Amino acid sequence: MTSGTHQKHAKLNKPTYGQFHRNEWAIIGTPCGKIQQLSYQLIQELKNKYRMAYVDADHKHGDEHSELPANPENAMEAGAAFEYTDKINFHRFDSQASYDSYQFRVQFNNEDLVLVNGNHFKAKHQIVVLDPKKKESLSRKLDRLTDIQLILRTDEQEFPYDFLEEKLEDSRIPVFHINEVTRIASFLSQAMEKRRPVLKGLVLAGGKSQRMGQDKGAISYHGVPQREYAAELLDLFCDQTYISCRKDQVESMQSEFPLLADSFDGLGPFGAILSAFREDPEAAWLVVACDLPLLNESAIRQLSEQRNISQLATAFNSPVNQFPEPLIAIWEPRAYPVLLQFLAQGYSCPRKVLINSMVELLDAADPTTLMNVNNKEEMDEAIKILNR
């Protein structure tokens, strides 16, 4: 490196992951059996609201079982490196590969909240249990207590240990009893609501409009260029709205809204959505195409109000073919790595991503608002409908 300003790798906006997930909570300070019991109770309390996951270690097996058994009961015991089992009610993958945070984050991407046995693993946020049985063990794991959010007292220990005081700089950290499961679940639910991804808008205006013969985003159906009209609609529901365009359009395109040039070139709308997530991977993106002249505030409100943040996206069913409409949709932050995975497999169709992922699908209250205009004949028809 010859210059102090030289940067070897591109500077990217990184999602605020922990070891496993954005929203992960380690429960620490009590025996593993109690952590497991409390985690299961919390999962039961919250399962109808969030997709939950649990991380723990196998307490039945250790290094003493590292040798292969004489009569293996499954492929892993026989020496396989990977095994998939359809358990009818769930799917199980067993692997001998070493996992770290990079692989864990992919595996847990579909979940909303991850509970972690803090006796064995670190996590971004911590719930500390005051259990004298684990007092000494907890005192040796103070490096794991980076963001204590909740204290759980027990009948045996009402107040925090002296060695916790410097970790508890915020005296407002709530203290519940470990048996107040519903109250703990409510605390987690409120924390999740505070972490609800903000909604940003993206109007896709980077197409070449070859079938139309003119820039579709510049056509005026409502007295202003359609891309501006669409951006104004989105801005009613979003924290910030951008106009997506190609790099070669930046100098010539005039807009009251900030332009977001494609950083994934040659991929059409797929690349535009990826470019938005590259700009802000923590936001959810409300994406609309600029060729929807009948789109109105009611349609965007329906999409926004019925948004399901537990899914990869919320989208309308197409009134034409009943497939998801990827370009009138809200894409949640969890969609970013999934889009990249599809791209790595050679697919750049956002509709294919929706068809093969967990999504919230809506039927538009007024299907005509989803009318797509790609040529002169369709444009004339849209103008007739608007003039009725």
N, C-alpha and C positions, 0 to 999 in steps of 0.2 A: 504494500500500500504506500503510494508516494505522496498522497495528499491527506491532510487531516479532515478534509471535507468529503473525501471519496466514500461512497456507500456501496458496499458490495451487493447487497440485496435490496429489492424494492421495499419502500416503506409502506406497509399495509395497515389499514385499520383492523384491529383484531377484536373478535368477540370476547366478552369478559367471562371466559370459561373458568371453572375451577378444575379439579382433577378429573371429574366425570361429566360435569354439566354446568350450565349457567346457574341453575337453582339447586344447590346441593347443601345438605345439612348433616353434619356429623353429630351423632349423639354419643357422648363420652362421659366417663366418670362412674360407671356402674358395671357390674358383671355383664358379659355378653348375652346371657340368657334374658336379662331384663331389657337390654337394648333391643333385642330381637322381638320380645313381647310388645314393648311400647311401639316399635316401628310397625308391627302388624296391626295393632289397634289403630294407629294413625292412618294407615293405608285404608282400613275399613271405613274410617270416618270420612275420608276425602276421596275415595275411589270414584264417586259419582260426579265429582267436580274436576278432578285432575287425573292425568295419567301418571301413576306413581311407580317408582322403582326402588329397590333395596339392594344395598351392597354389604356383603359380609364375607368372612372367611369360613372355611370348613373346619369346624372344631372337632370333627371326628377323626380326621386323618392328618398326619404330619409326616416328617421326614422318615420316621420309622417304617412308613408304608411305601417307600420309594421303589422298592424292588417289585418286579412283576409277580402277581400271584400265580400259583401253579395252575389254577383253573380259572382263567379270566371270565368275568361275567359280562363284559362289554368290550367294544372295540378299543376304548381308551386303555383299559387294563391290559389288553393284549398287545398294546404298543402303538396304536394308531395316533396320528398327529392331530386329527380333527374328526369329529363325529356329529352328525345331525340326527335328532330324534323327534319325530312327530308324536307328541304326547297327547294328541287329540284335543285336549283343552288348552294346550299351550305348546310352544316349540322350544326345543332345547338344543343349544350348540355347546359342545365340549371341545376344548382346544388345548394343546400343549404349548402353544406359542406364548411368548412373554408379552404381556400387555402393559402399556403405559398410558399416560393421559391422552396421547394422540389417538390411540385406538379406542379407548374408553369413550371419548366424546362422540365418536361416530356411532358406537353401539347404543348409547343412551340418547341419541338425538331426538327420537320420537317421544320421549317422556317430558312431563312438565316439571316434575320435582323428584329428586333423588335423596333418599335417606341412607345414611352411611354409618356403619359401625365404626365409631371413632377410636375404639380401642385398637383397631387394626389399620385404619386408613385415615388420611387427611381429607378434609373437605373445606370448601370456601367459607362456610358459616358453621358455627358450633352451638349446640345445645348441651350445657354442662349439667350433669346430675351430681348432686351432693350425696354420695354414698360412701360412708366410711370404709367399706370393704375395698374400695378402689382409690382411696385417698393417696396412698403412697405411689400407686401406679400413675395417677393423674399428675402428681408433682414432678414426675420424670418426663411428662409429655407436654410441658408448657409451650414448647415450640409449635404445637398443633393448634393452640388457642389464639388464632389470629383475628377472629371476628366473632366474639361471643354475643349471641343475640338473645339467649334465653337461659335462665337458671331454673333447674328443677330441684326443689328441696325434697327431703325424705323425712320420715318419722324420726330417723336416727340423727339427721343433720339438718338443722334449720337455716344456718347462716354459712356464707362462703368461708372457705379456709383462708388463713392468713396469706398463704402463697398465691392466692388468686387475686388479691386486692389490686396489685399493679396491672393486672389484666382487665380489671373491671373499672376502668377510668370513668365510664359513663354510668353514673348511679341510677339512671333511669331504666336500665336493663330490667325487664320484668322478671318476677320470681313466681312460679307456680309450683303446686305440689305434683309429684310425678304421677299421681293417680287421676289428675284432672285432664283426662285424655281429650275430652271435647273442647276444653279451653285451649289446650296446646294446639289442637287441630285448627281452631279458629285463629290462633296467632299465626300459624303457617299460612293459612288462607289469606289473611290480611297482608302478610309479607309478599305473597305471590301477586296480589292485586297491585301493590306498590311497584312491582317489577314488570308489570304489563308492558309489552313493547309499544313504544309510541308509533303512531301511524303517519307515514309520509306518502306523498303522492308522486306518481310518475306518469306523465303523458308521453306515449310512444310516438315520436314524430320523425324518426330517422329513416323511414322507408323511402324507396326511390319512386314509388307511385307509378310504376311502368304501365299498369293496366288502365289507370285513370288518365295518364297523359299530362298530368299537372300535379303539383304538390298537394296532397290531400290535407295536410295540416294547415295549409294557407287558405283553403276554400272557406268562404264566409256564408254560413247558414243562419247565423244569429247576429250579424252585424259586426262580428270580429272574426279573425282567423280561428278555425275550428280547434287548433291546438290551444289557443288562449281561452276559448270558451270551456274546453274540457278541464284545463288547469284551474279555472275559476270555480268550477263545480267541485273538484277535488279539494281545493283549498278551504272549502266550507267544513270539511271533515278531518283535514290533516294538519299536523303541526307545521309542515313545510311541503311545498310542491315544486317539482322540477319538470322541465321539458327535456326529454331524452332525444338526443340527436347523434348523427355521425360526426366524426372529428372535422370533416371537411365542411360541415354546415355551421360551425361555431361562429366564424367571422361574419357570415352573411345573414344568419337568422336573428331577427329582432324579437325580443320577448320581455314582458314585465317580470317573468319568472326566471329563476336561475337555470342555465343550461347544464345538462349532465351528459357530456360526450361519452360515447362508448369506449370503454377500456378493454372490452372483449370484441375485437373486430371481426366482421364477416359472419356473425351469427344471428343477425336480425333481432327480433324481439327477445329471443333467448339471451343474447349477449347484452341487451339493454337491461334486462332484469338482473343479470349477474353484475353488471357495472353498478347498478344501484346498491346492491348488497356490498360490493367492494367499497362504495362510498360510505355506507353506514350499515354494518352487519348486525347492529343491535336493533334496528328499526324493522317494523313490518311495512311492506310497500303495497300501496293501493295503486294498481297498474291499470291504465285504460289506453286503448288505441285511439289514434286521432281520426279514425274513419267511422265514428259512431255519432252521426249528427242528431239522432233522436234520443241519445242518452240525456237523462235529466236528473234533477236533484233527488227525486223520489227513488230512483233506481240506486243511486249511490248511497242514500240513507238506508235502504233495505240491506245492502251489502255490508255497510258499516255496523248497523244495529244487530245483524245476525252473524257477525264475525265470530268464529270459533278459534280462539288462540291455541287450543290443544291440537289442532289439525295443522297440516303443512300449509294449507291455503283454504280460503273461502271463495267459492266461485259460483257463477250461475250455470245452470244447464242450458246448453244451446237449444233454442226452440226449433232449430232446423234439424239437428241430428241427435240431440240429447247427450252429446259429449260435453265435458266441462269447457267453459269459455275461459282460456288462460289470460286473455287480454282485457278482461273486465273482472278482476280478481284481487283479493288481498293475499299477498304472499308473506307468511310469517318468517321470522329469522331462521327457524329450523330448515327452511327451504334452501338456504344458501349451499350447505354441503351436499344436499341431495341433488341440486341442479348440477353441481360440479361432478358428482358421481355419474350422472347420466351422460354428461359431456365426455367423461373419461371412457365411457363405453361406446362412444360414437353417436350419441343422440343429441340433437339440438332443437327438439320440438317441445315447447313448454306444455302443450296439451298431453303429450305422452307422459310427461312427469306427473301431471294431475291424475290421469287415468290409472297410473300404477302406484299411487301414493294414497295416504289417508287424508282425505279432504272433506270439507263441509260443502255440500252441493245444494243450491237453492234454485227454486223455480221463480223466475222474475214475475213480480206482480203484474207488470205490463210487458209482455214479450217483445212488442214492437220497439221498445227502447234499446234493444240489443241489435237492431238492424245494422249490418255491416255494409259499407258502401265502398266498392272497389273500382267501379267503372262509370261511364257517363250515364248509362241507362239507370243504374241504381241511384245515382245522384239525383236525376230528374224525379224518380219515384219518391225519394226522401223529401225533396223540396215540395212535392205535391202534398205529402202527409203533413208537413209542417205548416202549409198554407190553408189547411182545412179549417 
